[in-house]
Amino acid sequence: MQSNSKSKTQLVFEISLAFVTWFALILQLAILKDTVANFFSYFTILSNLLVASTLTISVFGATTRLGRMLSQQTSKSAIALYILIVGLVYNLVLRGIWAPKGWQLVADNLLHVIVPIAYVIYWIIFTPKNSLTWKNGIVWSYFPLLYLIYSLIRGHFVGWYPYPFLDVAKFGYHQVLINSGFVLLAFIIFALAIIGFNKIGSAKK
């Protein structure tokens, strides 16, 4: 169930965070007032799914080929980047556009605050700081770039966009591309910050 090198503290952290993340995702799906297709078209949902699924595999399938791949520092660092951006963009840009209540408020804060903070803490504490390169940031950008392309293509055909700053019908492609450029710039900046932190941590050893 766990590798010999994994501490009990790390195992407990992984199980606890996986449980909280799955709970948040299931709760959000249960109270969903939208289509399931739209649900799985949010970057927030996809990033939280990455957190939940990779932690679960890390606990119960660490010795499998997939488990070993997801346990690599580059994989964990990419997920840390994605979930960090989820928290930052939502709380700095999107939080003020609506006021969730009840269970929606619970799900909202779990997905956008608790899980992002907890996973970044997990990454800082339990991920070895000794193997990232600047090229990793390029690879990490593939997922958000593909997500942007998917969102714009799907939005064109169904007339629905997951986030206001991607709404082509309202802003037009020119403004949406500018908006997306700022978000992608945030990915690049924080990817470099993560890699830089990794290198500093390695240099201190």
ChimeraX attribute file (.defattr): number of C-alpha atoms within 10 A of each C-alpha:
attribute: neighborCount
match mode: 1-to-1
recipient: residues
	/A:1	11
	/A:2	14
	/A:3	14
	/A:4	6
	/A:5	6
	/A:6	12
	/A:7	12
	/A:8	10
	/A:9	9
	/A:10	14
	/A:11	17
	/A:12	12
	/A:13	17
	/A:14	22
	/A:15	17
	/A:16	12
	/A:17	21
	/A:18	25
	/A:19	15
	/A:20	17
	/A:21	26
	/A:22	18
	/A:23	16
	/A:24	26
	/A:25	22
	/A:26	13
	/A:27	17
	/A:28	21
	/A:29	17
	/A:30	10
	/A:31	11
	/A:32	13
	/A:33	9
	/A:34	9
	/A:35	10
	/A:36	10
	/A:37	8
	/A:38	12
	/A:39	18
	/A:40	14
	/A:41	18
	/A:42	15
	/A:43	21
	/A:44	21
	/A:45	20
	/A:46	17
	/A:47	21
	/A:48	26
	/A:49	17
	/A:50	19
	/A:51	24
	/A:52	24
	/A:53	16
	/A:54	24
	/A:55	27
	/A:56	19
	/A:57	20
	/A:58	25
	/A:59	21
	/A:60	15
	/A:61	17
	/A:62	21
	/A:63	16
	/A:64	12
	/A:65	10
	/A:66	13
	/A:67	18
	/A:68	14
	/A:69	16
	/A:70	20
	/A:71	18
	/A:72	13
	/A:73	19
	/A:74	20
	/A:75	15
	/A:76	22
	/A:77	22
	/A:78	19
	/A:79	23
	/A:80	27
	/A:81	27
	/A:82	25
	/A:83	27
	/A:84	22
	/A:85	23
	/A:86	21
	/A:87	21
	/A:88	15
	/A:89	14
	/A:90	18
	/A:91	14
	/A:92	9
	/A:93	11
	/A:94	14
	/A:95	13
	/A:96	9
	/A:97	9
	/A:98	7
	/A:99	8
	/A:100	13
	/A:101	10
	/A:102	8
	/A:103	14
	/A:104	16
	/A:105	13
	/A:106	14
	/A:107	23
	/A:108	20
	/A:109	17
	/A:110	21
	/A:111	27
	/A:112	24
	/A:113	18
	/A:114	17
	/A:115	24
	/A:116	27
	/A:117	17
	/A:118	16
	/A:119	25
	/A:120	18
	/A:121	13
	/A:122	17
	/A:123	18
	/A:124	17
	/A:125	11
	/A:126	16
	/A:127	16
	/A:128	14
	/A:129	20
	/A:130	15
	/A:131	13
	/A:132	19
	/A:133	14
	/A:134	13
	/A:135	10
	/A:136	17
	/A:137	23
	/A:138	12
	/A:139	11
	/A:140	20
	/A:141	17
	/A:142	11
	/A:143	12
	/A:144	15
	/A:145	13
	/A:146	10
	/A:147	15
	/A:148	17
	/A:149	11
	/A:150	13
	/A:151	20
	/A:152	20
	/A:153	13
	/A:154	14
	/A:155	17
	/A:156	14
	/A:157	8
	/A:158	8
	/A:159	12
	/A:160	17
	/A:161	20
	/A:162	17
	/A:163	13
	/A:164	14
	/A:165	18
	/A:166	23
	/A:167	20
	/A:168	19
	/A:169	13
	/A:170	11
	/A:171	14
	/A:172	11
	/A:173	14
	/A:174	10
	/A:175	15
	/A:176	19
	/A:177	17
	/A:178	13
	/A:179	16
	/A:180	16
	/A:181	12
	/A:182	12
	/A:183	16
	/A:184	17
	/A:185	12
	/A:186	16
	/A:187	20
	/A:188	17
	/A:189	12
	/A:190	18
	/A:191	24
	/A:192	19
	/A:193	14
	/A:194	20
	/A:195	22
	/A:196	15
	/A:197	15
	/A:198	21
	/A:199	17
	/A:200	13
	/A:201	14
	/A:202	14
	/A:203	10
	/A:204	7
	/A:205	7
